[in-house]
């Protein structure tokens, strides 16, 4: 809003999301090989393979000019050439980060910490509810649960996150009510943290305003 530009801020947000998905993928791969029971479950196996495939497709879409052009070709044929133009310009803005390795390294390092905290939150919530959920299992499925909940098909992931949590935790014999409790607890904690931060921000802003006047 201050600069009148939208591509750079949007590209930075998407880069943050891509870093998060990359970290989740690495965590998931490590847990996949370290937790053999997951490989024997068709539901978990198919879900994880699908998660890996979608992640690689996303990187290919934003990282390959040829693939993006191929995907946008139908839009140009139906009179949405402007959309194709914006998408290509947005991709170029995103690709510019390849020449900023230090920024990418910092973002990736920060992402590792953030995603580790997210997985730790699920594990802590399960322990608080006395649920015997293996940590390696959570390292494998939490990335999929969080990624699915970020799809723009619900309000902040509500409902989608709970359904996904119920489906995955059922594989380790956790009932729907207990799984829902874990999901809601892990949703409320970040919400309360953000609410506290918002209150402090608004309070600080109101205190500064009279001084500026």
C-alpha positions, 0 to 999 in steps of 0.5 A: 500500500505504501509503495503501490507495488504488489508483486514484490510483497506477494513474492516475498510471502510466497517465498516464505510459504515455499520455504515452509513447504520445503522444510516440511518436505525435508522433515517428512522425508526424514521421518518417512525413512525413520518410521517404517510403520508409516510405509506400510499404511496405504493411506499415509503412503499415498498422502505422503507421495501426493504431498511430495508430488504437489510440492515438486509441481509447485516448485516446477511451476514457479521455477520454470518459465516453460512450464508456467507458459504451458500452464497459462496457455489456455488462459490466453486462448479465452481472453485472459492474456492480462492474467498470463502477463501478471503471472509471468511478471510475478514469476520473474520477481520470484526468480530474482531471489535466486541471486540473493543466496544470503536472503534465501539462506536466512529464510530457510534457517528461520523456516526450519525453526518455525516448522519445528515449533509447529510440529513440537506444538502438536506433540506437546498438545498430544502429550498434554491430552495423554495421547500416545502419538509417536513423535516421528509419526507427527513429524511425518503427518503434521506437514501434510495437515498444515499444508492442507489447512492452508488451501483457500477452501475454508476460513483459515483452515477451520474444518479442513484441519480438523478433518485431516487431523482426524484421518491421520491420527486414526492411523495410530488408534486415536479417536475422532474426539481426541484428534479434534481436541489436538487440532483445536488446541493447536489452532487456538494457541497461535490465534491467542498469540496473534491476538496478544500481539495485536493488542500490544501493537494497537496499544503502542500505536495509540500511545505514540499518536498523541505524541506525534500530534 
